[in-house]
Amino acid sequence: MEAVALNGHISTTVSLCELDLTPLHFKGASLHVVFMLIPMLHNFNRDKHGNILETLAKISNEGHLTPIVDENQFSLEQVGDAYAHLVSGKAIGKIVVEH
């Protein structure tokens, strides 16, 4: 949230966390949380959510979105270590688990 521009937008499919939204208020920014799993499981508005994912893929492919990836990478055999790193609060960005 600290990286968002003035009047910027943050979109995420992750919501299982508690956030202090103060930085968004000070920047006039907005947060959009898209719950993807429920519509997929219940076959409700799946096309709409497919369009959202297609739009995000386009934005990413055009270079307008840069994912933050944690410097630590794990093998599939180390998935427990990867999870421990995630819940430790020390992970920065997404965690990569390679097969």
C-alpha positions in Angstrom: 0.0 0.0 0.0 2.9 2.3 0.5 3.8 2.0 -3.2 0.4 3.0 -4.5 0.3 6.4 -6.3 -1.9 9.3 -5.3 -5.5 8.4 -6.2 -4.2 5.0 -7.3 -6.0 1.6 -7.2 -5.0 -1.6 -5.7 -6.7 -4.8 -6.9 -6.2 -8.2 -5.2 -7.6 -11.6 -4.9 -6.1 -12.0 -1.4 -8.3 -11.1 1.5 -7.2 -13.5 4.3 -5.3 -10.8 6.2 -5.9 -7.8 8.4 -4.7 -4.5 7.0 -4.3 -1.0 8.3 -6.0 1.1 5.5 -4.6 4.4 6.8 -2.0 4.7 3.9 -4.9 4.4 1.4 -6.8 7.1 3.1 -3.9 9.5 3.0 -3.3 8.9 -0.7 -7.0 8.9 -1.7 -6.4 5.4 -3.1 -8.9 2.6 -3.5 -8.7 -1.1 -2.7 -10.6 -3.7 -4.7 -10.8 -7.2 -3.4 -12.2 -9.8 -5.9 -13.3 -13.1 -4.3 -12.6 -15.5 -7.1 -13.1 -18.9 -5.4 -16.8 -18.6 -4.4 -18.1 -17.8 -7.9 -16.0 -20.6 -9.4 -17.2 -23.2 -6.8 -20.9 -22.2 -7.2 -20.8 -21.5 -11.0 -22.0 -18.0 -10.3 -20.8 -15.2 -12.7 -17.8 -17.3 -13.8 -17.7 -15.4 -17.1 -17.5 -12.1 -15.3 -14.6 -13.3 -13.2 -12.9 -14.8 -16.3 -13.1 -11.4 -17.9 -11.5 -9.9 -14.8 -8.6 -12.4 -15.0 -8.2 -11.8 -18.7 -8.0 -8.0 -18.1 -5.4 -8.5 -15.3 -3.4 -10.8 -17.7 -3.5 -8.1 -20.3 -2.3 -5.4 -17.9 0.5 -7.7 -16.7 1.5 -8.7 -20.2 1.7 -5.1 -21.3 4.2 -4.5 -18.5 1.9 -2.4 -16.3 2.0 -4.8 -13.4 5.2 -6.0 -11.7 4.7 -8.8 -9.2 6.8 -8.7 -6.0 8.5 -12.1 -5.5 10.2 -13.1 -2.3 13.9 -13.8 -2.7 13.6 -17.2 -1.2 12.5 -20.0 -3.5 11.5 -23.5 -2.4 11.2 -26.9 -4.0 7.9 -28.9 -3.8 9.6 -31.0 -1.1 10.2 -27.8 0.9 6.5 -26.7 0.8 6.3 -26.9 4.6 9.3 -24.5 4.9 7.7 -22.2 2.3 4.5 -22.1 4.4 6.5 -21.4 7.6 8.3 -18.6 5.8 4.9 -17.1 4.7 3.3 -17.2 8.1 6.5 -15.9 9.8 5.7 -12.5 8.4 9.2 -12.3 6.9 8.1 -13.0 3.3 8.2 -10.1 0.9 5.7 -10.7 -1.9 4.8 -14.0 -3.4 6.6 -17.2 -2.5 7.7 -19.5 -5.3 7.4 -23.2 -4.9 8.9 -25.1 -7.9 8.1 -28.6 -8.9 
